[in-house]
Amino acid sequence: MGETGTPMKRDTLGLPKVAYGRGSYVFDEAGNRYIDGSGGPAVFCLGHAHPEVNEAIRVQLGRIAHGYRFTFTSDPLERLVEIIQQQAGPGFEHAVFVSSGSEATESGLKIALQHFWARGEASRNRFIARDRSYHGNTLGALAVSGFASRREPFEQALRETAFVSAANAYRKPAGISVEDYVQQLADELEQTIVELGAQNVAGFLFEPVVGAAGGVVPAPAGYAKKVRDICDRHGILLIADEVMCGAGRCGTWRALEHDGVVPDIMMLAKGLGGGYVPLGATMFSAAVGEPIHANGGSVNTGHTFTGHTLACAAAVKVQEIIERDRLVERVRTRGHSFISELRDRLADTDAVGDIRGRGFFVGVELVKDRGTRTPFPARAELRERIRRHTMQEGLICYPVGGNVDGRSGDVAILAPPYNASDKELDEIAGKFERGLRRALADVR
Ligand SMILES: Cc1ncc(COP(=O)(O)O)c(C=O)c1O
C-alpha cells in the first residue's frame, strides 16, 4: 500500500477494474461479467446493488450519516440490536458494533480481559487459540491467529498466545476415529490450560467453521460441546469467531447453532451488513457483562464509527430481507444439493481431495495425491491459477492457501449469495468445474 492507503501499481497489476454489480453478477470496466461465487471472502450475502438495501442507504443518508455514540442513539442502531439478539437467541444480551471483523475480534478480546479485570482476576489475561485460524489483521487479532504467512513480518511484536491443534477431520491422524480424534483435541486443550494455569487464562477462541486459514473446515461432530464443557470447568470464556461463517452463511443464523453450543462472546461481520457498508459486531452474554456493568461501568471498547448509523441502517435492511425471504432456511436446504452437485461434477478428478462445508460455505481441497492427501507444493501456485482461470470463465471464487502447514495446501472456497437462484448456483458450479480443470491442467 502507498502512504495514502492507495494500492501501489504492482498490487493491482493485472486486476480488472470493477464497474458495477447487479444481483449475483459483477461487471468490470472492460464489459466482462462475473458471477459472484464467493462474495469476495464470503461477504455479499444478498448480492450487489439490492434495490431495497440501496434505498435504505439512500434514505438514511438523506437524514444523517452517523450520530456519534456518546452523543446519540438511533433507530437503526436500536433496531439492529433487536434483530441480532432475536436471531442469535438467548445468551447474547449485549452487543457492540464496530467497522470490521478485526475490530470485532479486538473487542471480543478486550471484553474478556475487562470481564476478569472487573472481577479482580486480572491474572486471567492469556488466550488460547488454534493453528490454522484467522481472526483479523490488527495486532491483537493477528496475535491470536494461527496464520503463519500473515504473522511473519510482525511476529516479534505479537502478544504471546498458546496455540492448540486445528480441528480438521480430513487431516486427522491416520487410523483413529473422529470420536477419538475429538477427544484427543479436547485433551490437548485441557492440558494447555493446566500448563498455563487456569487462573491465567481468559478465553479460548475458535472459528466454528474455519474460513481463509483452513478453507471451510467445520468443527468435527462433538468438538464444540467438548470445548464448551472444558471452558466451563476451568472458568474460561468461550469465544466464537463467526465473522465469516456466521449471520446465516452456514444455514443457521449462528454457525454454532448447528453444534448446539452457545459461546460467551461471539464476533460477527461479513454477512451482517452484506458488504454494503463496513460493519462488525461483538455480542456477549449478561454474565460476561455483569461485572463490567456493576457500579455503572461499561465496556471499554469502541471507536469513532462504533454503531455507525448508516452501516446499521444498511444492515437492518439486509437482515430484514434475510428473515422475510427465509434465506437462512434456503441456504440450509439448497446448500446440500449445491455440495452434491459439486461432488458429482468433480467425482472423476483425482486432485479433488475433499469437498466439505455447511450451507452456502463450501471448500474444495486440492491434493497432489488423494491417497496420502499430500498437497501440491506452494511453488506450483495452484490457488493463483484457480483464481485466474475461474475469473477467465467468468466466476469469482475465493482460493486460499496454506491450510496444510501454513504454506502449502490449496482450497477453493465457494460462498454464493443467499439469494442466488437455482440457475445461478448451477452456473457457479459449472464455471467452477471448468476453471478448476484448466488450473489443474496447468500444474500437471
Ligand atoms: C474468521 C475471521 N475473523 C476475522 C476476520 C477479519 O475481518 P476483517 O477483514 O473484516 O477485519 C476475518 C476476515 O477474513 C475472518 O475470516
The ligand as an SDF file (V2000), in Angstrom:
LIG
                    3D

 16 16  0  0  0  0  0  0  0  0999 V2000
  -12.9310  -15.5860   10.7900 C   0  0  0  0  0  0  0  0  0  0  0  0
  -12.4530  -14.1980   10.5490 C   0  0  0  0  0  0  0  0  0  0  0  0
  -12.2430  -13.3750   11.5790 N   0  0  0  0  0  0  0  0  0  0  0  0
  -11.8310  -12.0980   11.4100 C   0  0  0  0  0  0  0  0  0  0  0  0
  -11.5920  -11.6080   10.1500 C   0  0  0  0  0  0  0  0  0  0  0  0
  -11.1450  -10.1760    9.9610 C   0  0  0  0  0  0  0  0  0  0  0  0
  -12.1610   -9.4400    9.3750 O   0  0  0  0  0  0  0  0  0  0  0  0
  -11.8380   -8.0730    8.5730 P   0  0  0  0  0  0  0  0  0  0  0  0
  -11.0890   -8.4510    7.3660 O   0  0  0  0  0  0  0  0  0  0  0  0
  -13.2050   -7.5160    8.2750 O   0  0  0  0  0  0  0  0  0  0  0  0
  -11.0900   -7.2110    9.5080 O   0  0  0  0  0  0  0  0  0  0  0  0
  -11.8020  -12.4160    9.0410 C   0  0  0  0  0  0  0  0  0  0  0  0
  -11.5440  -11.9090    7.6800 C   0  0  0  0  0  0  0  0  0  0  0  0
  -11.4950  -12.5990    6.7200 O   0  0  0  0  0  0  0  0  0  0  0  0
  -12.2400  -13.7410    9.2390 C   0  0  0  0  0  0  0  0  0  0  0  0
  -12.4460  -14.5650    8.2100 O   0  0  0  0  0  0  0  0  0  0  0  0
  1  2  1  0
  2  3  1  0
  2 15  2  0
  3  4  2  0
  4  5  1  0
  5  6  1  0
  5 12  2  0
  6  7  1  0
  7  8  1  0
  8  9  2  0
  8 10  1  0
  8 11  1  0
 12 13  1  0
 12 15  1  0
 13 14  2  0
 15 16  1  0
M  END
$$$$
